[in-house]
Amino acid sequence: MTSPRGHVELLQTIGKGNYGAVYKGKMHGSTFVAVKVVFLKEDELRETLLEMEILERCNHPNITKYYDCYLKGLDLWICMEFCGGGSLDSIYRTIKNPLSEDQIAAILYESLNGLDYLHNKANLIHRDIKAGNVLLTDEGQVKLADFGVSAQLQSPSGRANTFIGTPYWMAPEVIMTDPDSTSGRDATYDSKSDIWSLGITAIEIAEKNPPLSDIHPMRALQLIPKSEIGFAKPKNFSKPFIDFVSQCLIKSPAKRPSAAELLEHPFFAK
């Protein structure tokens, strides 16, 4: 893998996390890109390169486009499409009034199109759907981003068994794969776990916080599998929106609709 020198110029920091930092950059002197700089341990390089191959194969208008990656020492520079509108969580935190249901419906519809592609064409589970990983371009197009924990469904059943994601958005069946839980040894999940996370994201966008966000994340993990999860103030929202979210948050993955099925939901008929 080549060095980023002469290929990518970092312009400004646009985000930081446990993994490293994200920069706005310029590629080959002309194309603006988002550059995720990740410090790798040597034993992680092979797995990360496999993920780059997966990203390279993804081609959909609602998925952030992958351009290239470079290695500088043990820093991996991942160059992705730059989304000037920022992440949904940064947007809903800065605007005074909440987003309208029409705006939320447009965001969810495009997100479902991206998920339908991931699940049925790319054979992937995203595993970390939340407003922070839904980006907008300058033109307002919705893009699913940050595939840092995505799983390729290589098994014949298309199921995964790794406890991974962000607690408040985590589906009950994913929580059950926790190796410390009594059922964790045999529990599995599939792409329907992304649908649950999208339902939580819908509430997050509408109410500016996901359910249970006022309690400790580890306590939330205990409550999600056995509690009724939904809007804090359902009277503020229409019946179609409430029904859409309730469909996403059906506890049984087998009964939970797929992305393709949810694209036909009456909430999008407006």
N, C-alpha and C positions, 0 to 999 in steps of 0.2 A: 504494500500500500504506500502511496506517495505522500510526501510532506505537503502541508497546505501552502507553503511558501510559494509565492508567484501565482497561486490559484485563488486564494481567499483572503480578503482583508476584513478584519473585525472593526466595526464602526462604533457601536455602543452596546452596553449591557441592557437587555430587556427582561431578564428573569434569572432567578437563582433558586437552586434546590439542593437536596442532599447529594444528588448525582454530579453536580457541577454548575455550569451557568449556560444561559442562552444569550446569544448576541445577534444584533442586526449586523449583517455583513454584506460584502459585495463579492461576487464570484466572477472571475475572469474580467474584472474591471467594469462590468456593466449590469449584471443581474443582481437585484437585492435578494438576499436569502436570510433565513433564520439559521444560525449556526449553534448547534448544541455541542458544547465541549464537555466530554465525559472522561473522568480519570478512570482508567481500566487497570484492574489487576490482570496479570498475564493469563491466568486461567479463565478469565472472562472474555478474552478476545475472540475465541472461536464461536462462542454462543452469540456474541454481539454481531459478528460478521454474518452469521446465519440470519439474524434479524434484519440486517441491511439488505440481504438478498430478498427476504420476504417483502420489505418495503418497496424495493425496486420493482417488484412485480405488480404492486398495487397501482391501478390507474383508474381513478374515478373522480368526478368533479367535486365530490364532498369528502375527499380524503386528501390531507396535505401531501403534496408531491415531494418525493425524495429525489435529490439531485446527485449527490456523491458523498463520499466520506474520505477523510485523510487522517494520517497518524503523525502526531508530533510527540516523540517520546512515548509515554503511555497515555497521552491525551488523544482521544478519538474526537475528531471534528466531523459532526454529522450535518450536512447541508440540506435544509428542507425549504420548501416554499415559504416565503415571508408573507404573513397575514397582518396587514397594517391596521386592521380594525381591532386587533387584540382578542383576548379571551373573553368569553361570556361573563365569567365571574368579575373580571375587572370592569366590564361594562355595567352590569347591574349594581355594582357597588358605587359607581360614580354618578349615575343618573339619579335625579331627584325622585321622579315618579316611577312606579313599577312598569315593566313592559306590558303592553296590551296583550290580550289573548290572541289576537290576530298575529302579532309579532312572534309570540311564543309558538303558535301553530306553525308558522313559516320555518322557524328554527328547528322544531321537532321533526317536521316533514323532511327537511333536507338531511337532518341527522339520521333519520330512519333509512333514507336512501343510501347513505354511507354505510350504515350497519348491514343493510340487506346485501350490499356488495361484499362487505367483509365476510359475512357469514356464508353466503351461497356461492360466491365466485372465488374469493381469496382463501376461503376455508380457515378463517381466523376468528378468534374471540378477542375483542379489544382489551377487556378486563379492567379498564380504569376510566369508564365514561363518567364524566362530571363536567360542570360548566367551565372549570379551569382547563379542560382538554378539548373544548369546542371553541374554535377560532372563527373570526370573521375577516374576510378580505376587505380591502378599501371599498370594493363595490358591494359589500354586504353579503357575499356568498359564504355559506356555512361550510366549515372544514373540520373533520375529526382529526385530532392530533395526538401526539405523544403515545407512541406504541411501545414505550419502554417495558411494559409488562405483558404485551400481547402474546397469545399462545397460538401456535399453528396446530390445527386439529389433525394430527397425523394418524391417530388411532382410527380403526374402522368405525367405531361408534361415535367418533367426533366429540369425545368427552375429555375433560381435563380434571386433574385432582390436586392442583397447587393452590395453597392458601395465599392469595395475592389480590391487591386492589387497595382502595381507600375506605376506611371503616364505614362512614355514614352512608356510602353509596353501594355497599357490598350486599349482594343477594344472599338470602338465607342459605341456599345450597352451597355457596362459596364459603360462608362462615363455617359450615359443617365439615369442610375439609381441613380445618385447623388441626394440626397433629396433636394439639393438647386437648381437643374435644373428644368425648367418648365415641362419637361416630366418625371421627376424622379419618380413620384408617381405610374405610371402604367407600367414603363419600366421593361423588364426582359431580361435575356440572358441565353444561354445554353453552351454546351461544345465547340461550334464553337469559343467562345471567346479565348480559349486556342490556337486555330489555328492562329488567328490574332497575338497573343503574340509570337508564334513561328516564324511567318514571320518577326516581328520586331527583334527577336533574331537572325535570319539569317543575317539581315542587320548589326546588332550590331557586330556579329562575323567577318563578311567580311570587315566592314569599321571601326571597333574598337569603334564605338559609335552607339546608336540607333538614328533614325531620331528625329529631334527637340531637341536634347540634349543640344544645345547651348542656349536654351531659358528656362525661369523659368518653373518648372513643372506645376504650375497652369495655365500658359498661354498655355502650350502644351495641357492640357486637353480641353481647348476651341477650339484649332485648329484641333485636331485629327478628330472629327466627320465631319468637313467641308472641310478638305484639302486633296489633293492627297499626300499620304505617299509612299515613295519608296527610292531607293538608291540615295545618294548624287551624285555619279559618276557612272551611269549605264554602261558607255562605258568600264569600267574595268571588266565587268562580261559577262558570256556567256548568250545566249538567253534562254536556258533551266532554268538557275538559276534565271534570271530576271522573267521568266514566273511563276516559282514555287512561288517566293515571291509575285508576283502580285495576284496569286490565293489565297494565305493566307490572303492578304490584301483587298479582296473584301469587300466593305462596308456592303452589305446586308448579315447577317449571314445565311439566307436561301439559298443564292447562293454560299456561301463559302464552299469549299469541306471539307469533314470529314478527320480525320487522316487516315482512311482505304483507302479512295480515293486518298489521296496525296501520299501514299506509292507506288502507281502505276504511279506516275508522271515521265515523260521522264528524268528529272534531275537525277534520280537514275538509269538510264539504262546504264550509262557509265561503 
